Amino acid sequence: MARTDHLPLSTDPSTKLMPWLVGFLVFIAVLATSGSMLLTGLADMWDKGLSGSVTIQIPPLEGDSEVETTAKTENILEAVQKTQGLGEVRLLPNTEIIELLSPWLGENINPENLPLPKLIEAEIDNLEAVDFEELNRRLRAISPGAIVDSHDVWRDHMIGLLNILRLVGLSVVALVTLSGVIMVVFATRGGLVAHNEVIEVLHLIGARDSFIARQFQSHVFWAALKGAVIGAILSFGVIWGLAEMANNLTGDSNLSTLPGLDTTQLVILGFIAPIASFIAMYAARRTVLTTLQKIM
């Protein structure tokens, strides 16, 4: 990979564009990879958070007084506490329910004008031991409007969507890598054609194909590395900017708990630039050796 100048490759129009193209491809690859990492963390967070609890909704029934609704809520609370497989059980106060509804209904929610359901949150100690159908039947016997929400359907749909988006991100990385290899192959072939006479002279004086390949791979490596580093720096700047925007938008809301990139993930993203340079170098070497074997 040492710099060599036996061939004037730096003057080729095709190779002059290589740092810019590689930089753009690395920029896209880093953003797509970071997006896939964030989606993976988000899916894991939702899977752990939603699979560890169950919510019981007790809407106020028409004709029931506040005393009757409170009595039914207490009976349901007692029934949930006795359910096998469930752990800590708590009744959410109206203030917390209003806080959950405020992002959609606004801050000025009046409980007197808007009948709020009673919400009971229960931790799941042993998921296999919980019989949700039986629990739902017992609670409906106490209050016909009671709903047991284990979040399974919503969780599966959201995690499925996040997994699809993650695969899309990885597919973008694969396509970017393939595009980069194709670009290097064509640029290298153009260099071989442009310097055909010089290559013939090198062959006449005893130069082997591996020597000529080293000229191309060295030039391609350094050109690709320069562009890859610039693309990576720009992509990290975009990631930082988006993170700052997200922090400013979320503030103290629940969205502020969204997962971020840890040190290991940032290191992995940092390795994309040198990996892209080595891939470009290998593609150039294989192109030179294959082409020379065909024409010599």
C-alpha positions as a printed Julia matrix, in Angstrom:
296×3 Matrix{Float64}:
   0.0     0.0     0.0
   3.02    2.29   -0.13
   2.67    5.18   -2.55
   4.23    4.42   -5.94
   4.46    6.5    -9.1
   5.73    4.1   -11.77
   2.42    4.76  -13.54
   0.99    8.31  -13.76
  -2.38    7.2   -12.43
  -3.06   10.47  -10.61
  -3.6    12.19  -13.96
  -6.39    9.86  -15.05
  -9.81   11.59  -15.19
 -11.51    8.41  -13.93
  -9.38    8.17  -10.79
  -9.68   11.9   -10.01
 -13.37   11.37   -9.29
 -12.76    8.32   -7.12
 -12.28   10.14   -3.76
 -15.54   12.05   -4.28
 -17.52    8.97   -5.25
 -16.08    6.84   -2.46
 -16.7     9.66    0.02
 -20.35    9.9    -1.03
 -20.82    6.12   -0.82
 -19.21    5.95    2.64
 -21.37    8.87    3.77
 -24.51    6.92    2.76
 -23.16    3.66    4.23
 -22.41    5.18    7.64
 -25.84    6.81    7.86
 -27.61    3.61    6.8
 -25.59    1.49    9.25
 -26.19    3.89   12.13
 -29.9     3.9    11.32
 -29.97    0.1    11.42
 -28.19    0.15   14.78
 -30.66    2.63   16.23
 -33.62    0.61   14.95
 -32.14   -2.54   16.5
 -31.81   -0.81   19.86
 -35.32    0.59   19.59
 -36.78   -2.83   18.77
 -34.97   -4.43   21.71
 -36.1    -1.66   24.06
 -39.75   -1.99   23.04
 -39.6    -5.78   23.16
 -38.24   -5.8    26.71
 -40.47   -2.97   27.89
 -43.75   -4.24   26.48
 -43.24   -7.94   27.1
 -42.67   -7.34   30.82
 -46.02   -5.78   31.69
 -49.77   -5.96   31.09
 -52.3    -3.13   31.2
 -55.94   -3.47   32.3
 -58.32   -0.77   31.12
 -61.57   -0.2    33.01
 -63.69    2.33   31.09
 -66.56    3.99   32.96
 -69.82    2.32   31.96
 -72.94    4.28   31.17
 -75.18    4.39   34.22
 -72.42    3.6    36.7
 -71.76    6.14   39.39
 -68.29    7.07   40.56
 -68.78    4.88   43.63
 -69.72    1.86   41.5
 -66.79    2.4    39.14
 -64.42    2.68   42.1
 -65.8    -0.52   43.64
 -65.38   -2.44   40.37
 -61.86   -1.1    40.04
 -60.95   -2.3    43.53
 -62.4    -5.74   42.8
 -60.47   -5.98   39.55
 -57.32   -4.8    41.3
 -57.71   -7.57   43.86
 -58.34  -10.15   41.13
 -55.23   -9.09   39.22
 -53.1    -9.28   42.37
 -54.19  -12.9    42.84
 -53.4   -13.87   39.23
 -50.61  -16.41   38.92
 -47.55  -15.17   37.01
 -48.12  -11.48   37.7
 -45.99   -9.48   40.12
 -46.31   -5.89   41.25
 -49.69   -4.34   40.48
 -50.54   -0.65   40.74
 -53.44    1.61   39.86
 -52.36    4.58   37.75
 -53.55    7.92   39.17
 -55.49   10.32   36.96
 -52.54   12.69   36.84
 -50.39   10.03   35.2
 -53.15    9.11   32.76
 -53.51   12.77   31.79
 -49.75   12.96   31.27
 -49.93    9.96   28.92
 -52.78   11.52   26.93
 -51.36   15.06   26.77
 -49.2    14.48   23.64
 -52.39   13.69   21.68
 -55.1    15.67   23.48
 -53.08   18.66   24.68
 -52.14   19.86   28.12
 -55.54   21.3    29.15
 -57.39   18.05   29.82
 -60.31   18.36   32.23
 -61.18   14.99   33.83
 -64.69   16.27   34.57
 -65.41   16.82   30.87
 -63.51   13.78   29.63
 -64.35   10.48   31.37
 -60.99    8.84   31.96
 -60.7     5.07   32.16
 -59.09    3.42   35.15
 -55.75    1.9    34.29
 -54.03   -0.91   36.16
 -50.45   -1.82   35.33
 -49.11   -5.23   36.33
 -45.58   -6.57   36.0
 -45.21  -10.04   34.47
 -43.01  -12.32   36.58
 -43.66  -15.51   34.61
 -45.18  -15.06   31.14
 -45.88  -18.77   30.66
 -47.85  -18.95   33.9
 -50.25  -16.15   32.91
 -53.52  -17.28   31.34
 -54.68  -14.1    29.62
 -57.93  -15.61   28.36
 -58.93  -16.71   31.85
 -57.85  -13.37   33.29
 -59.89  -11.5    30.69
 -62.95  -13.69   31.43
 -62.74  -13.1    35.18
 -62.29   -9.36   34.83
 -65.18   -9.04   32.37
 -67.37  -10.82   34.89
 -66.61   -7.98   37.32
 -66.87   -5.19   34.72
 -68.05   -5.98   31.16
 -65.96   -3.16   29.72
 -62.64   -4.34   31.19
 -59.89   -4.91   28.62
 -56.68   -6.86   29.22
 -53.92   -5.53   26.96
 -50.75   -7.6    26.91
 -49.34   -5.44   24.07
 -48.54   -8.55   22.02
 -50.21   -7.5    18.77
 -48.97   -3.91   18.88
 -45.5    -4.99   19.93
 -45.22   -7.61   17.18
 -46.39   -5.16   14.53
 -43.99   -2.43   15.63
 -41.01   -4.76   15.99
 -41.83   -6.3    12.62
 -41.87   -2.85   11.02
 -38.58   -1.91   12.69
 -36.98   -5.16   11.49
 -38.11   -4.42    7.93
 -36.62   -0.92    8.15
 -33.41   -2.39    9.55
 -33.17   -4.81    6.62
 -33.74   -1.9     4.25
 -30.82   -0.09    5.86
 -28.56   -3.12    5.54
 -29.68   -3.55    1.93
 -28.66    0.03    1.26
 -25.21   -0.73    2.69
 -24.93   -3.81    0.44
 -25.98   -1.84   -2.65
 -23.55    0.96   -1.79
 -20.73   -1.57   -1.43
 -21.62   -3.18   -4.76
 -21.76    0.24   -6.44
 -18.35    1.1    -5.04
 -16.81   -2.13   -6.33
 -18.31   -1.61   -9.8
 -16.99    1.96   -9.84
 -13.48    0.82   -8.92
 -13.55   -1.93  -11.55
 -14.47    0.48  -14.34
 -11.98    3.12  -13.17
  -9.22    0.52  -13.02
 -10.03   -0.83  -16.46
  -9.96    2.71  -17.79
  -6.53    3.18  -16.24
  -5.29   -0.01  -17.85
  -6.45    1.17  -21.27
  -5.03    4.66  -20.78
  -1.6     3.34  -19.77
  -1.47    0.33  -22.05
   1.79    1.41  -23.71
   3.55    2.0   -20.4
   2.35   -1.37  -19.12
   3.75   -3.09  -22.25
   7.13   -1.43  -21.66
   7.11   -2.59  -18.03
   6.4    -6.12  -19.2
   9.27   -5.96  -21.68
  11.74   -5.01  -18.96
  10.57   -7.88  -16.76
   7.79   -6.44  -14.64
   5.25   -9.02  -13.51
   1.5    -8.61  -13.36
   1.66   -8.48   -9.56
   3.98   -5.45   -9.76
   1.57   -3.59  -12.05
  -1.34   -4.59   -9.8
   0.49   -3.07   -6.83
   0.7     0.26   -8.67
  -3.05    0.34   -9.15
  -4.0    -1.0    -5.74
  -1.77    1.5    -3.96
  -3.2     4.43   -5.89
  -6.79    3.25   -5.44
  -6.3     2.62   -1.72
  -5.03    6.09   -0.91
  -7.55    7.81   -3.18
 -10.41    5.81   -1.65
  -9.14    6.34    1.9
  -9.02   10.11    1.42
 -12.59   10.2     0.17
 -13.81    7.67    2.75
 -12.42    9.67    5.68
 -14.08   12.85    4.42
 -17.38   11.02    3.89
 -17.2     9.46    7.36
 -16.49   12.81    9.03
 -19.46   14.41    7.26
 -21.73   11.53    8.22
 -20.71   11.76   11.88
 -21.49   15.46   11.72
 -24.98   14.69   10.4
 -25.51   12.04   13.1
 -24.46   14.48   15.8
 -26.71   17.19   14.37
 -29.73   14.87   14.22
 -29.06   13.74   17.8
 -28.98   17.34   18.99
 -32.21   18.11   17.14
 -33.87   15.04   18.69
 -32.77   16.1    22.18
 -34.1    19.62   21.68
 -37.43   18.35   20.34
 -38.04   15.69   22.97
 -36.94   17.69   26.01
 -38.21   15.98   29.15
 -40.83   13.85   27.39
 -40.82   10.07   27.22
 -39.17   10.27   23.8
 -35.96   11.38   25.5
 -35.41    7.73   26.47
 -34.88    6.73   22.84
 -31.73    4.6    22.42
 -28.55    6.14   21.1
 -25.25    4.86   19.74
 -22.85    3.45   22.31
 -19.05    3.51   22.11
 -18.81    0.08   20.45
 -21.24    1.09   17.71
 -19.37    4.34   17.09
 -16.12    2.4    16.74
 -17.79    0.06   14.24
 -18.99    3.06   12.24
 -15.46    4.46   12.34
 -14.09    1.28   10.75
 -16.34    1.66    7.69
 -13.91    4.14    6.07
 -10.79    1.9     6.18
 -12.86   -1.18    5.3
 -14.19    0.61    2.22
 -10.61    1.53    1.25
  -9.44   -2.08    1.55
 -12.42   -3.3    -0.49
 -11.57   -0.78   -3.21
  -7.92   -1.84   -3.1
  -8.8    -5.53   -3.43
 -11.24   -4.84   -6.27
  -8.55   -2.89   -8.14
  -5.98   -5.64   -7.66
  -8.3    -8.41   -8.84
  -9.36   -6.33  -11.83
  -5.77   -5.71  -12.91
  -4.68   -9.32  -12.52
  -7.76  -10.72  -14.28
  -7.54   -8.23  -17.16
  -3.8    -8.72  -17.74
  -4.19  -12.5   -17.74
  -6.77  -12.2   -20.52
  -4.84   -9.81  -22.77
  -1.31  -11.15  -22.27
